[in-house]
Amino acid sequence: MNQESVQTSPPGFNGVSPPSPAPAATPVDELAFGLLINRALGGSDSRRPSDKSANEVQVDMVLGQAQNLAKMNDQYEETYVVRGTKELYALLGAIYSYALQINESPLRDHILQRMRERLEEEHEIKTQINTPWITTVLRFILPTDRQTAYSYSKVLQVAHDENLTAQELPDYIKERGGIGKITTTKEEKKSIEDLKKHKEAKTEMLRKILQANAKSSQTIVQVEDRFVINTIAEGKKEGMFEFAVCVNGLGNERRVVRFFKVNKNTESQLLNLISEASIPDDLEAMQEKLDVLREKLGITSGWGMKPGDKGYQPGGLPAISGAVQPEAMLNAPTEVNHVVAGVAVKAPF
């Protein structure tokens, strides 16, 4: 035996051996502890990144079902929606052909009259003599579905106004974007769109004129916040202008009651109303006047001027001449300072 490895305890008092010392604490293996926790949480020290637990496999199965449903939806779209739409357009072509035959028949009036009588006798549906003939035909074909008959009759009336044949109708409906999009002929639709664009252009012209006038305005109003009412709902964009409510007392006197902040859409509606009453339809002439106004006021950028506008120069806002009194500027009398309902007004009169 290796004597160096043997440790003897010295004899204790009166031959009694002293108590054995407590064994040293076993050091904690942090790596082993981490693996233990990993197993307790469902992991494994032998897992690979590519391995999947049973739960993950089940999740993948559920997600796979969604993909299968997506494929079923695509099949439905192709089988019923796409093909069904084609069939519907073909059906409208057949109804249109039937309606044209009635309209071209020498017995047209008699046929329509009998249709009206049958509708009233069998379905208690009353139609007038001045009801469009296509509407009467559609109501006779679809007596129990008023809304569908109305929608179809609008499409067929437009087709008639466009002088289409029954064979041309399905492709025409597809080209226009579907039944619900057809309420007017192409020409009428374009006229409506052009009118809308023209009104928007007039509103934008008014916006630019007001901004140009703002640079030279001599009426300065200081308003306490409590007299400015914010009507802008959360998530809405604030308009460029604020609007004042005034009371016309006597003569030319205007008493300011409140100011309002409005959202961009409301502002556009108000400016559209004002532009229709104040801006001529000749926008080219108005643009020329606006260019002259900007030049007189020394506006080369800002105040509604944008790159591409006549006289535009980036960054420059030269001082305006006090002698300039453009026609579009608001009239302003001698200087008077006063306070009305919390509004301090400094107005050169």
C-alpha positions as CSV (number, residue, x, y, z in Angstrom):
1,M,0.0,0.0,0.0
2,N,1.2,3.5,-0.8
3,Q,1.8,5.0,2.6
4,E,1.7,8.5,1.2
5,S,-2.0,8.0,0.4
6,V,-3.0,6.9,3.9
7,Q,-4.0,9.6,6.3
8,T,-4.4,8.8,10.0
9,S,-6.1,11.0,12.4
10,P,-4.1,11.7,15.6
11,P,-5.7,10.1,18.8
12,G,-8.0,12.4,20.6
13,F,-8.2,13.3,24.2
14,N,-8.5,10.2,26.5
15,G,-8.2,8.0,23.4
16,V,-11.4,9.2,21.8
17,S,-11.1,9.8,18.1
18,P,-12.2,13.3,17.0
19,P,-15.2,13.5,14.6
20,S,-14.4,13.0,10.9
21,P,-14.4,16.3,8.9
22,A,-17.4,16.9,6.6
23,P,-16.9,15.9,3.0
24,A,-16.2,18.8,0.6
25,A,-19.2,20.0,-1.5
26,T,-19.2,18.7,-5.0
27,P,-18.7,21.6,-7.5
28,V,-21.7,22.4,-9.8
29,D,-21.3,21.4,-13.4
30,E,-22.9,24.4,-15.1
31,L,-23.0,22.6,-18.4
32,A,-24.8,19.6,-16.9
33,F,-27.3,21.9,-15.1
34,G,-28.1,23.7,-18.4
35,L,-28.7,20.4,-20.2
36,L,-31.0,19.4,-17.3
37,I,-33.0,22.6,-17.6
38,N,-33.1,22.1,-21.4
39,R,-34.6,18.6,-20.9
40,A,-37.1,19.9,-18.4
41,L,-38.3,22.4,-21.0
42,G,-38.8,19.7,-23.6
43,G,-35.4,20.0,-25.2
44,S,-32.7,17.4,-25.7
45,D,-29.0,17.6,-25.6
46,S,-28.9,15.4,-28.8
47,R,-31.2,17.7,-30.8
48,R,-30.1,19.0,-34.1
49,P,-31.3,22.3,-35.6
50,S,-33.2,20.4,-38.3
51,D,-35.0,18.2,-35.7
52,K,-38.7,18.9,-35.0
53,S,-40.7,18.1,-32.0
54,A,-44.1,16.4,-32.1
55,N,-45.7,19.8,-31.4
56,E,-43.9,21.4,-34.3
57,V,-45.0,18.6,-36.6
58,Q,-48.6,19.1,-35.6
59,V,-48.2,22.9,-36.2
60,D,-46.9,22.2,-39.6
61,M,-49.8,19.9,-40.3
62,V,-52.3,22.6,-39.3
63,L,-50.5,25.1,-41.5
64,G,-50.5,22.6,-44.3
65,Q,-54.3,22.4,-44.1
66,A,-54.5,26.1,-44.7
67,Q,-52.5,25.6,-47.9
68,N,-54.9,22.9,-48.9
69,L,-57.8,25.2,-48.3
70,A,-56.1,27.9,-50.4
71,K,-55.8,25.5,-53.3
72,M,-59.5,24.6,-52.9
73,N,-60.3,28.3,-53.0
74,D,-58.3,28.7,-56.2
75,Q,-60.2,25.8,-57.7
76,Y,-63.5,27.3,-56.6
77,E,-62.5,30.6,-58.1
78,E,-61.7,29.0,-61.4
79,T,-64.7,26.6,-61.4
80,Y,-67.4,28.8,-60.1
81,V,-66.4,32.4,-60.0
82,V,-64.4,32.8,-63.2
83,R,-66.4,30.3,-65.3
84,G,-69.6,31.5,-63.6
85,T,-68.8,35.1,-64.5
86,K,-68.3,34.1,-68.1
87,E,-71.6,32.3,-68.0
88,L,-73.3,35.3,-66.4
89,Y,-72.0,37.6,-69.1
90,A,-73.2,35.1,-71.8
91,L,-76.6,35.0,-70.1
92,L,-76.8,38.8,-70.2
93,G,-75.9,38.7,-73.9
94,A,-78.8,36.3,-74.4
95,I,-81.2,38.5,-72.4
96,Y,-80.0,41.5,-74.4
97,S,-80.6,39.7,-77.7
98,Y,-84.2,38.9,-76.5
99,A,-84.8,42.5,-75.5
100,L,-83.6,43.8,-78.9
101,Q,-86.0,41.4,-80.6
102,I,-88.9,42.9,-78.7
103,N,-87.7,46.5,-79.3
104,E,-87.5,45.9,-83.0
105,S,-90.8,44.0,-83.3
106,P,-93.8,45.7,-84.8
107,L,-95.7,44.2,-81.8
108,R,-93.3,46.0,-79.3
109,D,-96.0,48.0,-77.5
110,H,-98.4,45.1,-77.3
111,I,-95.7,42.8,-75.9
112,L,-94.6,45.4,-73.2
113,Q,-98.2,46.0,-72.3
114,R,-98.9,42.3,-71.8
115,M,-95.7,42.1,-69.7
116,R,-97.0,44.9,-67.4
117,E,-100.4,43.2,-67.1
118,R,-98.8,39.8,-66.2
119,L,-96.5,41.4,-63.7
120,E,-99.4,43.0,-61.9
121,E,-101.7,39.9,-62.1
122,E,-99.2,37.2,-61.1
123,H,-96.7,39.1,-58.9
124,E,-98.6,42.3,-57.9
125,I,-95.8,44.4,-59.5
126,K,-97.0,47.7,-60.9
127,T,-95.0,49.3,-63.7
128,Q,-95.8,52.6,-65.5
129,I,-96.1,53.2,-69.2
130,N,-93.1,55.5,-68.9
131,T,-90.9,52.9,-67.3
132,P,-87.9,52.2,-69.5
133,W,-88.7,49.3,-71.8
134,I,-85.6,47.4,-70.9
135,T,-86.5,47.6,-67.2
136,T,-89.9,46.2,-68.0
137,V,-88.4,43.3,-69.9
138,L,-85.9,42.5,-67.0
139,R,-88.7,42.8,-64.4
140,F,-90.7,40.3,-66.4
141,I,-87.8,37.8,-66.6
142,L,-86.8,38.3,-62.9
143,P,-90.1,39.2,-61.2
144,T,-88.9,38.1,-57.7
145,D,-85.5,39.8,-57.7
146,R,-86.0,43.5,-58.1
147,Q,-82.4,44.5,-57.3
148,T,-80.9,42.1,-59.8
149,A,-83.4,43.1,-62.5
150,Y,-82.5,46.8,-61.9
151,S,-78.7,46.1,-62.1
152,Y,-79.0,44.1,-65.3
153,S,-81.3,46.7,-66.9
154,K,-78.7,49.4,-66.3
155,V,-76.1,47.3,-68.1
156,L,-78.4,46.5,-71.0
157,Q,-79.5,50.2,-71.3
158,V,-75.9,51.2,-71.6
159,A,-75.3,48.5,-74.1
160,H,-78.2,49.8,-76.1
161,D,-76.9,53.4,-75.9
162,E,-73.5,52.2,-77.0
163,N,-75.2,50.5,-80.0
164,L,-73.7,47.1,-79.1
165,T,-74.7,43.7,-80.5
166,A,-75.6,40.9,-78.2
167,Q,-72.3,39.1,-79.3
168,E,-70.2,42.1,-78.2
169,L,-71.8,42.5,-74.8
170,P,-69.8,39.9,-72.8
171,D,-66.5,41.3,-73.8
172,Y,-67.8,44.9,-73.2
173,I,-68.8,44.0,-69.6
174,K,-65.4,42.5,-68.9
175,E,-63.6,45.5,-70.4
176,R,-65.6,47.9,-68.2
177,G,-64.7,45.9,-65.1
178,G,-68.0,44.0,-64.4
179,I,-71.7,44.6,-64.1
180,G,-71.4,46.9,-61.0
181,K,-69.1,49.3,-62.8
182,I,-71.4,50.0,-65.7
183,T,-73.8,52.8,-65.0
184,T,-73.0,55.1,-68.0
185,T,-71.6,54.8,-71.5
186,K,-67.9,55.2,-72.0
187,E,-68.4,58.7,-73.4
188,E,-70.6,59.7,-70.5
189,K,-68.1,58.2,-68.0
190,K,-65.3,60.1,-69.6
191,S,-67.3,63.3,-69.4
192,I,-68.0,62.7,-65.7
193,E,-64.3,62.0,-65.1
194,D,-63.2,65.1,-67.0
195,L,-65.7,67.2,-65.1
196,K,-64.4,65.8,-61.8
197,K,-60.8,66.5,-62.7
198,H,-61.8,70.1,-63.8
199,K,-63.4,70.8,-60.4
200,E,-60.4,69.4,-58.6
201,A,-58.2,71.7,-60.7
202,K,-60.3,74.7,-59.8
203,T,-60.1,73.8,-56.1
204,E,-56.3,73.5,-56.5
205,M,-56.2,76.9,-58.2
206,L,-58.1,78.5,-55.3
207,R,-55.7,76.8,-52.9
208,K,-52.7,78.4,-54.7
209,I,-54.3,81.8,-54.9
210,L,-55.1,81.8,-51.1
211,Q,-51.6,80.8,-50.3
212,A,-50.2,83.6,-52.5
213,N,-52.6,86.1,-50.9
214,A,-51.4,84.9,-47.4
215,K,-48.0,86.3,-48.1
216,S,-49.3,89.8,-48.6
217,S,-52.1,89.7,-46.1
218,Q,-52.0,92.6,-43.6
219,T,-54.8,91.3,-41.4
220,I,-53.1,89.6,-38.5
221,V,-55.1,87.7,-35.9
222,Q,-53.8,86.3,-32.6
223,V,-56.2,83.7,-31.2
224,E,-56.1,81.9,-27.9
225,D,-56.1,78.2,-28.1
226,R,-59.4,77.9,-26.3
227,F,-61.1,79.7,-29.2
228,V,-59.7,77.2,-31.8
229,I,-61.8,74.1,-32.1
230,N,-60.0,71.0,-33.4
231,T,-62.4,68.8,-35.4
232,I,-59.8,66.4,-36.7
233,A,-60.4,62.9,-35.7
234,E,-57.6,60.6,-34.8
235,G,-55.8,59.2,-37.9
236,K,-57.0,62.0,-40.2
237,K,-54.6,64.4,-41.9
238,E,-54.9,68.1,-41.0
239,G,-55.8,70.5,-43.7
240,M,-53.6,73.4,-44.8
241,F,-56.0,76.1,-43.7
242,E,-58.0,77.0,-40.6
243,F,-61.5,78.3,-41.0
244,A,-63.2,81.1,-39.0
245,V,-66.9,81.5,-38.2
246,C,-67.9,85.2,-38.2
247,V,-71.0,87.1,-37.6
248,N,-71.9,90.0,-39.8
249,G,-73.2,92.7,-37.4
250,L,-73.7,96.0,-39.1
251,G,-72.4,97.0,-42.5
252,N,-68.9,95.7,-43.3
253,E,-68.2,94.7,-39.7
254,R,-67.4,91.0,-39.2
255,R,-67.1,89.6,-35.7
256,V,-65.0,86.5,-35.3
257,V,-66.6,83.9,-33.1
258,R,-64.5,80.8,-33.4
259,F,-61.8,79.2,-35.5
260,F,-61.8,75.6,-36.6
261,K,-59.1,73.1,-37.6
262,V,-60.5,70.6,-40.1
263,N,-59.2,67.5,-41.8
264,K,-57.9,67.4,-45.3
265,N,-61.1,66.0,-46.8
266,T,-63.4,68.5,-45.2
267,E,-61.1,71.3,-46.3
268,S,-61.2,70.1,-49.9
269,Q,-65.0,70.0,-49.7
270,L,-65.2,73.6,-48.4
271,L,-62.6,74.8,-51.0
272,N,-64.5,73.0,-53.8
273,L,-67.7,74.9,-52.8
274,I,-65.8,78.2,-52.7
275,S,-64.0,77.5,-56.0
276,E,-67.3,76.7,-57.8
277,A,-68.6,80.1,-56.8
278,S,-65.4,82.2,-57.3
279,I,-63.0,80.6,-59.8
280,P,-63.8,80.9,-63.5
281,D,-63.7,77.8,-65.7
282,D,-60.8,79.2,-67.8
283,L,-58.0,77.9,-65.7
284,E,-55.3,78.9,-68.2
285,A,-56.3,82.5,-67.8
286,M,-56.4,82.2,-64.0
287,Q,-52.9,80.6,-64.1
288,E,-51.6,83.6,-66.0
289,K,-53.1,86.0,-63.4
290,L,-51.6,83.9,-60.6
291,D,-48.2,84.1,-62.3
292,V,-48.4,87.9,-62.4
293,L,-49.6,88.0,-58.8
294,R,-46.6,85.9,-57.6
295,E,-44.2,88.0,-59.6
296,K,-45.6,91.2,-58.1
297,L,-45.4,89.7,-54.6
298,G,-41.9,88.4,-55.2
299,I,-42.8,84.8,-54.6
300,T,-40.2,82.5,-56.1
301,S,-40.8,79.5,-53.8
302,G,-43.2,78.5,-51.0
303,W,-46.6,80.1,-50.6
304,G,-48.1,77.4,-52.9
305,M,-45.4,77.6,-55.6
306,K,-43.9,74.3,-56.6
307,P,-41.0,73.3,-58.9
308,G,-42.0,73.7,-62.5
309,D,-44.2,76.8,-61.8
310,K,-43.2,79.9,-63.7
311,G,-40.6,81.9,-61.8
312,Y,-39.8,79.2,-59.3
313,Q,-36.4,79.5,-57.6
314,P,-35.5,77.1,-54.8
315,G,-35.2,78.6,-51.4
316,G,-35.7,82.3,-52.1
317,L,-38.4,84.3,-50.4
318,P,-37.5,87.9,-51.2
319,A,-39.3,90.7,-49.3
320,I,-42.4,92.1,-50.9
321,S,-42.9,95.6,-52.0
322,G,-45.2,97.7,-49.8
323,A,-46.5,99.5,-52.9
324,V,-47.8,96.3,-54.4
325,Q,-51.6,96.0,-54.2
326,P,-52.6,93.1,-56.4
327,E,-56.2,92.7,-57.4
328,A,-56.6,89.4,-55.6
329,M,-55.3,90.7,-52.3
330,L,-57.9,91.1,-49.5
331,N,-59.0,94.7,-48.9
332,A,-57.6,95.9,-45.6
333,P,-58.6,99.3,-44.0
334,T,-56.7,101.6,-41.4
335,E,-54.9,100.0,-38.5
336,V,-57.1,99.2,-35.5
337,N,-56.3,96.9,-32.6
338,H,-59.1,95.2,-30.7
339,V,-60.1,92.0,-29.0
340,V,-63.3,90.1,-29.7
341,A,-64.1,86.9,-27.9
342,G,-60.5,86.3,-27.0
343,V,-59.3,87.1,-30.5
344,A,-56.8,90.0,-30.8
345,V,-57.1,91.5,-34.3
346,K,-54.5,93.8,-35.8
347,A,-55.9,95.1,-39.0
348,P,-54.4,98.0,-41.0
349,F,-57.5,100.0,-42.1
